[in-house]
């Protein structure tokens, strides 16, 4: 169980993401680098970075709304 309420909100929002976005962010949180994530999904490292940036922005905006 996560003790920080902000982390609970973030993980709740991660569960609501589209499956592909959720997989990308979870792989990054698990320590995979952009090359490894890209190989898994057939994406270039720069595309992985761009998609992760959009996912992180979405999560940050959702968290800001809830505060």
C-alpha positions as CSV (number, residue, x, y, z in Angstrom):
1,X,0.0,0.0,0.0
2,X,1.3,3.5,-0.9
3,X,1.3,5.8,2.1
4,X,1.7,9.2,0.2
5,X,-1.8,10.3,-0.8
6,X,-0.4,12.1,-3.9
7,X,1.1,8.8,-5.1
8,X,-2.3,7.1,-4.6
9,X,-3.8,9.8,-6.9
10,X,-1.0,9.3,-9.5
11,X,-1.4,5.6,-9.6
12,X,-5.2,5.9,-9.8
13,X,-4.7,8.2,-12.8
14,X,-2.2,5.8,-14.4
15,X,-4.8,3.0,-14.1
16,X,-7.2,5.2,-16.2
17,X,-4.7,5.8,-19.0
18,X,-5.1,4.1,-22.4
19,X,-3.4,0.7,-22.3
20,X,-0.5,1.8,-24.5
21,X,0.2,4.9,-22.4
22,X,-0.1,3.0,-19.2
23,X,2.4,0.4,-20.4
24,X,4.9,3.1,-21.5
25,X,4.8,4.9,-18.2
26,X,4.9,1.7,-16.1
27,X,7.9,0.5,-18.0
28,X,9.7,3.7,-17.4
29,X,8.8,3.6,-13.7
30,X,10.2,0.0,-13.6
31,X,13.5,1.4,-14.8
32,X,13.5,0.6,-18.5
33,X,15.3,3.1,-20.7
34,X,13.9,4.6,-23.9
35,X,15.7,2.1,-26.2
36,X,14.3,-0.9,-24.3
37,X,10.8,0.6,-24.3
38,X,11.1,1.4,-28.0
39,X,12.2,-2.1,-28.8
40,X,9.2,-3.5,-27.0
41,X,6.7,-1.4,-28.8
42,X,8.4,-0.9,-32.1
43,X,9.1,2.8,-31.5
44,X,12.1,5.0,-31.9
45,X,13.7,6.3,-28.6
46,X,12.7,9.8,-29.6
47,X,9.1,8.7,-30.2
48,X,9.1,7.0,-26.8
49,X,10.4,10.2,-25.2
50,X,7.7,12.3,-26.9
51,X,4.9,10.0,-25.9
52,X,6.2,9.8,-22.3
53,X,6.3,13.6,-22.1
54,X,2.7,13.8,-23.1
55,X,1.7,11.1,-20.6
56,X,3.6,12.9,-17.8
57,X,2.0,16.2,-18.7
58,X,-1.5,14.6,-18.6
59,X,-0.8,13.0,-15.2
60,X,0.6,16.3,-13.9
61,X,-2.5,18.2,-15.1
62,X,-4.8,15.7,-13.5
63,X,-3.0,15.9,-10.2
64,X,-3.1,19.7,-10.2
65,X,-6.9,19.6,-10.8
66,X,-7.3,17.4,-7.7
67,X,-5.3,19.6,-5.4
